Amino acid sequence: MGETIELSVAQGIWDLIIEVINVIAEFIACDPFELTQNVINNSNQIKVVKQAFDRLELAGAMA
């Protein structure tokens, strides 16, 4: 159950990050995927969030 809660929190954080990036991409008229990649590649904090989410997602898939 703890892993499910962690995955839900990580998913929520990741969804919020993506939503913000999509709004910014629309505002500055650029590709949201490219902007997302640039943000991930240039932000250690977001890299850590994505890596944590990927690990939790993998653990959930293995359960």
N, C-alpha and C positions, 0 to 999 in steps of 0.2 A: 504494500500500500504506500509506503514511503517513496518508492521509486515513481509511482503514479503521480503523487503530489509534486515531486521534483520535476517530472516531465511536464506536468501542467503549468507549473510556474515558469520553467524554461521556455515552453511553447508560447506562453503569454508574453514574456519579455521579447522573444524573437519576433512574434507577430506585431508587437508595438513598434519595434525597430523598423521592420519592413514597411509598416503603415506610414511612419514618419518619412522614411526615405522615398516612398511613392509620392507623398504629398510634395516634398521638396523637388523631386524629379519633374513632377507636373508643373510646378511653379517656375522652375528654371528651364523648362522645355528640353529635357534630356532623357535618355533611356534609363528607366529605373533599374534594370539589371546591371548596366554598366556602372551606374552610381553606387549601387549596392556593393559590387565588387571592389570599387575604389575605396569605399568606406571601410569595408572589412580588411582590405589590404593595408590600409593606412591607420588603423586604430587597434592598438593592442587590447583595449578593453573589450571591443566588439569581437575581436578574434577569440578572446577567452570565452565570451558568452556563446559564440557559435560552436567552439570546440566542446564546451560543456553540454550544449544542446545535442550535438552530434553523438557524444558518448551516452547521454541518457536515452536518446532515440535508439541507438544500437542496443543498449541494455534492455530496453522495452521490447524490441523486436526479438531478442534472444529468449525472453521470458515466456 
